[in-house]
């Protein structure tokens, strides 16, 4: 115990939101110090890392045959262990440099639907990348803590965390998850839906980055008060020539209808399966939306209309999980109940 306290004086303990789309790192005493895409560019022949994070994301859809840009995380879990390890190692090196004498302790957010094998993979990847101790916390629990919800009280809170690979719907009370569902439909699926829509309706081939930009610019789940238009650049399916197509917010809303419906259905299932007393608490306090997907225009209005409940957007949806893992790291002993490993 004394040895651990001595180590903690010299180590720079970290918290990590290891997401499908982005990785965020929180350092004890400093807050969020890294926010980069979870993308790695590799040399196709040697599999040697060429770029990581922001630089690697620019390679998506633009790489020559000798370079391959990949996302090593899929649906919130590790899809490529070795590449994920290299990515974590790169990010840890970036935030710590070579000054740290002691390997850090790390708190990492993981999806609620993660298997024991997948948990083990996250722990091993972090340890091999330089972590001394690894603690895992469910992402919706981290998002709730990051949003300032009093998770340790005997009161039900519903949190819907919409990330890149998964949507996590959870009901939390007394520092534990009373109900949780992890749906593998989120931001990435929304991007793919826009890509399919543009192919089918406009015969236009577009990349992942272009689809994401269109989603952020005019994507919506509920009719907007003022209609907006947006130019999407791509190439014609038949001729292969570059072309620009102007789309409306209603078209992109049509494209996003299926993934949005999957998210709202998960919310309905959670309400149906929640105990009556906790459901009464949720009626009073409302549903809390977190994650980048929560920023989809009108999603809060749609869920409020369908559930007839108040819907709250967390103070900083994109950072909720990272802030929550950071708060847990800052108060490790107080939050020991929330760890899932």
Secondary structure, 3 states (H helix, E strand, C coil): CHHHHHHHHHCCCEEEEECCCEEEEEECCCEEEEEEECCEEEECCCCCEEEECHHHHCCCCCCCCCEEEECCEECCEECCHHHHHHHHHHHHHHHHCCCCCCCCEEEEEECCCCCHHHHHHHHHHHHHCCCCEEEEEEHHHHHHHHCCCCCCCCCCEEEEEECCCCEEEEEEECCEEEEEEEECCCHHHHHHHHHHHHHHHHCEECCHHHHHHHHHHHCECCCCCCCCEEEEEEEECCCCCEEEEEEEHHHHHHHHHHHHHHHHHHHHHHHHHCCHHHHHHHHHHCEEEECHHHHCECHHHHHHHHHCCCEEECCCHHHHHHHHHHHHHHCCCCCHHHECC
